[in-house]
Amino acid sequence: MKIKKEILEKAKKIKLLATDVDGVLTDGKIVILNSGEELKFWDAYDRFAFTLLRNYAPGMKIAWITGRASPQVSARAKEVGVHHLYQKCMDKISAVNEILKKENITIDEVAFIGDDLVDLPVLIRCGISFCPKNAPADVKEAVDYITDAESGKGVFREIVEIIFKSQGLWKKVLENYQ
């Protein structure tokens, strides 16, 4: 993966990695059973990225900010160690601003991953912005980096690798697995 120098410079400052859920961590499809329970499909590469964050960047804060609410999202967030979870949140910039105050960090220290128009207020203001390869054109035009991965197929993992490379953590990861 070839990463431009300006992307690495922006990623070097990141202390909060925030993301939308549906369309980023999942493929955006939602299966609703007759019981009303929702099913979402999660990627194993992304799951491993949360393990990497816990093991190699324990000070990095993680936030999920999603427009929908789902018990599955709550359970998954707890399972992978998300620090800040906002559900049924359409005003994502307000959620980010609240986290900034709680964590005492600046907007330039935030990486945000979004895939649709509701994410634009954060994408255009944060330190570095990302979207999946299959995001709409208006979102792609607004972000710093478009992933090679599509929604729900390792987007988060790809971004964690970029941040780790920029912060000098990737070599340590590789040493551990060789």
C-alpha positions as CSV (number, residue, x, y, z in Angstrom):
1,M,0.0,0.0,0.0
2,K,1.5,3.3,-1.1
3,I,0.5,6.2,1.2
4,K,1.1,9.8,0.3
5,K,3.4,11.8,2.6
6,E,0.6,14.3,3.5
7,I,-1.7,11.5,4.6
8,L,1.0,10.1,6.9
9,E,1.7,13.5,8.3
10,K,-2.0,14.0,9.2
11,A,-2.3,10.5,10.6
12,K,0.7,11.0,12.8
13,K,-1.3,13.3,15.1
14,I,-4.3,11.0,15.6
15,K,-5.5,10.3,19.2
16,L,-9.1,9.5,18.4
17,L,-10.3,7.1,15.7
18,A,-14.0,7.7,15.1
19,T,-16.2,5.9,12.6
20,D,-19.7,5.4,11.4
21,V,-20.9,1.8,11.7
22,D,-23.3,0.8,8.8
23,G,-21.5,1.2,5.5
24,V,-18.0,1.3,7.1
25,L,-17.7,-1.5,9.6
26,T,-20.5,-3.4,7.9
27,D,-21.4,-3.6,4.2
28,G,-24.5,-1.5,5.0
29,K,-27.0,-4.2,4.5
30,I,-29.3,-4.8,7.5
31,V,-31.3,-8.0,7.8
32,I,-34.4,-7.6,10.0
33,L,-35.8,-10.9,11.3
34,N,-39.6,-11.4,11.9
35,S,-38.8,-11.0,15.6
36,G,-37.5,-7.4,14.9
37,E,-33.9,-8.4,15.6
38,E,-31.3,-6.9,13.2
39,L,-28.4,-8.8,11.8
40,K,-25.3,-7.1,10.6
41,F,-22.2,-8.7,9.2
42,W,-18.8,-7.8,10.5
43,D,-15.4,-8.3,9.0
44,A,-12.7,-10.4,10.7
45,Y,-9.9,-8.0,9.4
46,D,-11.6,-5.1,11.2
47,R,-12.0,-7.2,14.4
48,F,-8.2,-7.9,14.3
49,A,-7.6,-4.1,13.9
50,F,-9.3,-3.6,17.3
51,T,-6.9,-6.1,18.8
52,L,-4.0,-4.3,17.3
53,L,-5.2,-1.0,18.7
54,R,-5.5,-2.5,22.2
55,N,-2.1,-4.2,22.1
56,Y,0.0,-1.5,20.3
57,A,-1.8,1.8,20.8
58,P,-3.6,1.5,24.1
59,G,-3.9,5.3,24.4
60,M,-5.8,5.6,21.2
61,K,-9.5,6.3,21.8
62,I,-12.1,4.7,19.6
63,A,-15.6,6.1,18.9
64,W,-18.5,4.7,17.0
65,I,-21.1,7.3,15.9
66,T,-24.0,5.9,14.1
67,G,-27.4,7.1,13.0
68,R,-29.2,3.8,13.9
69,A,-29.6,2.1,17.2
70,S,-29.0,-1.6,17.6
71,P,-28.4,-4.0,20.5
72,Q,-25.9,-5.8,18.3
73,V,-23.9,-2.6,17.9
74,S,-23.8,-2.1,21.6
75,A,-22.7,-5.6,22.2
76,R,-20.0,-5.5,19.5
77,A,-18.7,-2.1,20.7
78,K,-18.3,-3.5,24.2
79,E,-16.6,-6.6,22.9
80,V,-14.0,-4.8,20.9
81,G,-13.3,-2.0,23.4
82,V,-15.0,1.1,22.0
83,H,-14.5,4.0,24.4
84,H,-17.4,6.2,23.1
85,L,-20.6,4.9,21.5
86,Y,-23.3,7.2,20.1
87,Q,-26.3,5.6,18.5
88,K,-29.3,7.3,16.9
89,C,-27.0,10.2,16.3
90,M,-27.5,12.3,13.2
91,D,-25.6,15.3,14.5
92,K,-22.2,13.6,14.4
93,I,-20.1,16.8,14.7
94,S,-21.8,17.5,18.1
95,A,-20.9,14.0,19.3
96,V,-17.3,14.5,18.2
97,N,-17.2,17.8,20.0
98,E,-18.5,16.2,23.1
99,I,-15.8,13.6,22.9
100,L,-13.1,16.2,22.4
101,K,-14.1,17.9,25.6
102,K,-14.1,14.6,27.6
103,E,-10.7,13.5,26.2
104,N,-9.1,16.9,26.1
105,I,-8.0,16.6,22.5
106,T,-8.4,18.8,19.4
107,I,-10.3,18.2,16.2
108,D,-6.9,18.0,14.4
109,E,-6.2,14.8,16.4
110,V,-9.4,13.1,15.1
111,A,-9.5,10.6,12.3
112,F,-13.1,10.0,11.1
113,I,-14.4,7.3,8.7
114,G,-17.7,7.9,7.1
115,D,-19.6,6.7,4.1
116,D,-22.5,9.0,3.5
117,L,-23.8,12.6,3.5
118,V,-24.7,12.6,7.3
119,D,-20.9,12.1,7.9
120,L,-19.8,15.2,5.9
121,P,-19.9,17.7,8.8
122,V,-17.2,15.6,10.6
123,L,-15.3,14.5,7.5
124,I,-14.7,18.1,6.4
125,R,-13.6,19.3,9.9
126,C,-11.5,16.5,11.4
127,G,-7.7,16.1,11.2
128,I,-7.9,13.3,8.6
129,S,-10.9,11.8,6.9
130,F,-11.5,8.5,5.2
131,C,-14.3,6.8,3.3
132,P,-14.7,3.3,1.8
133,K,-14.0,2.8,-1.9
134,N,-17.8,2.5,-2.7
135,A,-18.9,5.7,-0.9
136,P,-21.0,8.2,-2.9
137,A,-19.1,10.7,-5.1
138,D,-19.8,13.7,-2.8
139,V,-18.3,11.9,0.1
140,K,-15.2,10.8,-1.9
141,E,-14.6,14.4,-2.9
142,A,-14.7,15.6,0.7
143,V,-12.2,13.1,2.3
144,D,-8.4,12.9,2.5
145,Y,-8.2,9.2,1.7
146,I,-10.4,6.7,-0.1
147,T,-9.7,3.1,1.1
148,D,-8.9,0.3,-1.3
149,A,-11.5,-1.7,0.8
150,E,-15.2,-1.5,0.3
151,S,-17.7,-1.1,3.1
152,G,-17.6,-4.0,5.6
153,K,-14.6,-5.5,4.0
154,G,-11.6,-4.3,6.0
155,V,-12.0,-0.5,5.8
156,F,-11.2,0.0,9.5
157,R,-8.2,-2.4,9.3
158,E,-6.7,-0.5,6.4
159,I,-7.0,2.8,8.2
160,V,-5.5,1.4,11.4
161,E,-2.5,0.2,9.4
162,I,-2.1,3.7,7.9
163,I,-2.2,5.3,11.4
164,F,0.2,2.7,12.8
165,K,2.7,3.3,9.9
166,S,2.5,7.1,10.4
167,Q,3.1,6.7,14.2
168,G,6.0,4.2,13.9
169,L,4.0,1.3,15.3
170,W,3.7,-0.9,12.3
171,K,7.3,-2.3,12.4
172,K,6.6,-3.4,16.0
173,V,3.4,-5.2,14.9
174,L,5.3,-7.0,12.1
175,E,8.1,-8.0,14.4
176,N,5.6,-9.7,16.7
177,Y,4.2,-11.8,13.9
178,Q,7.4,-12.8,12.1
